């Protein structure tokens, strides 16, 4: 019996690993036209982006197809989160956030968030307030929202910069997140046009993991963000482009990270970052899945590349020789040979 236990233990650990490592894809409403092309079965979580409040705290996404997207993801075994705010807010939305998160208004606003999640069959809430939109009310809002969601077993997560913690985020607020989606991209961009180069290099991903671990976030609560887009520094102003477009220009670009003044993450880099995530954190996050290669170029899909690396790791057993194991009871033979 002792010879069986190691095999069973390895199998159990492998199964547990494959269920716990997260592959999270942000899905903006303006990509809903690609719902039939996205391979949702390769994701564990989908973050619908973005919902914002009106002056009364009523949330909405600029699409009438939320139910279709949520159903599609659920049918493929994904958990579906609603991501609130976003990297850019209209002046109206910014004003609404600031007013609704005042102490007197927060309870009613938080109740409307809970109602919105339940009404639309979401499984969790993601907060993506960034830079100038992170105000002094951020941490109190997070703590009160967590208090409302926790009894309902609704997870709360955040998208945060790769290696910067907003000073408004207290230790207790940071600890309130079930996990942190590290936005390990946009190291460079249109705001830095005179400094062309890779906006999401591998070594920066390593640095960002170290940074958030040093901020006290457990490895089990960190997701490594990767980009499905790049920047063209050869035009003025600098322009973003999606991975699908650069591969459509030339399939060989799938294996590169740079041509002329264009930089992105190709297949080798995405695979290497996925392995980095497997070795150091609890999952990988994608901005965003609607920019992947589809159709005739689906073989160059970055999501497929991530899935291949995760699948290879989840096997968990590399033994290739036959193993002799004791089997109890076995009335015919007392040994069983298993080829792995």
Secondary structure, 3 states (H helix, E strand, C coil): CHHHHHHHHHHHHHHHHHHHCEEEEEEEHHHHHHCCCCCHHHCCEEEEEEEEECCCCCEECCCCCHHHHHHHHHHCCCEEEEEEEECCCCHHHHHHHHHHCCHHHHHHHHHHHHHHHHHCCCCEEEEEECHHHCCCCHHHHHHHHHHHHHCCCCEEEEEEECCCCCCCCCHHHHHHCCEEEEECCCCCCHHHCCCCCCCCCHHHHHHHHHHHHHCCCCHHHEEEEEECEEEECCCCCCEEEEHHHHHHHCHHHHHCCEECCEECCCHHHHHHHHHHHHHHCCEEEEECHHHCCCHHHHHHCHHHHHHHHHHHHHHCCCCCCCEEEECCCCCCCCEEEECC
